[in-house]
Amino acid sequence: MPLRNQLIDPRLFEHLETTFWRHTCTIQEPPETFNEIGEPEIAADDAWTDLVGHTHIACNLAAAQALGEQKSEQRRDDSTYDAKTRHCQLNGYYPLIGEGMRAVVDSTVYNIRGVVQSSAKVQTKLILELIT
């Protein structure tokens, strides 16, 4: 016997869109440029392009304290690098995203270090790295 009343008020999803998915993410890919012996070259920051259909995606950037933030520091003679790992849950399934791309979340650029797809093909989770 079907239920006559809805179990979930449709306004809930509208409210979640603005409270849970508080950030926006754009996925970028590097240009495919190769040197004279065929090795890929590292692209300049301004040469990256937005992946078609992967702009302004609603997402949630995980709080560092909730997941136990992972940090690493590399010291060199002329500089020190600090790498921080974040997790970003996208509101949707995006199978074209891969490592080697980057995510721009609220104008902050992160390197994509891993991609986890849900088994039901509903959502995508990114493992991001921020180098400062």
C-alpha positions, 0 to 999 in steps of 0.5 A, spaced: 500 500 500 503 506 497 504 512 502 499 518 501 504 523 505 511 524 503 516 522 508 521 528 507 519 535 505 521 537 499 523 544 502 529 540 506 533 539 499 533 546 498 535 548 505 541 543 504 543 546 498 545 552 501 547 550 508 551 543 507 554 545 500 557 551 502 563 551 497 564 551 490 569 547 486 571 548 479 576 542 476 582 544 471 586 540 467 593 542 465 595 543 457 598 537 454 605 540 452 611 535 451 618 537 450 623 535 444 624 528 447 616 527 449 616 528 456 610 532 459 612 539 461 610 542 467 604 547 465 604 554 468 599 556 472 595 561 467 595 555 462 590 550 466 583 550 463 577 548 466 574 541 465 568 542 461 562 541 465 566 541 471 565 548 473 561 551 479 560 544 483 557 545 489 561 541 494 563 541 502 570 542 504 572 537 510 574 541 516 581 539 518 580 538 525 574 533 523 578 528 519 585 529 523 589 534 518 595 531 515 601 536 514 608 535 511 613 540 511 619 540 506 625 544 508 630 546 502 636 551 502 632 557 499 625 555 502 620 551 506 614 548 503 608 546 507 603 541 504 596 540 507 591 535 506 583 536 505 577 532 503 572 535 498 565 532 497 562 534 491 555 534 490 554 529 484 558 523 480 564 526 476 567 520 473 572 524 469 576 527 474 583 524 475 589 525 479 594 530 476 588 535 475 587 541 480 581 543 484 579 551 485 575 551 491 572 558 493 578 561 489 584 557 493 588 552 488 589 545 490 592 539 487 588 533 486 592 527 489 586 522 489 579 521 487 574 516 490 567 515 487 561 512 491 559 505 489 552 507 487 555 512 482 552 518 486 557 522 489 565 524 488 570 525 493 577 528 492 583 528 496 586 535 495 593 537 497 595 545 498 602 547 498 604 553 501 
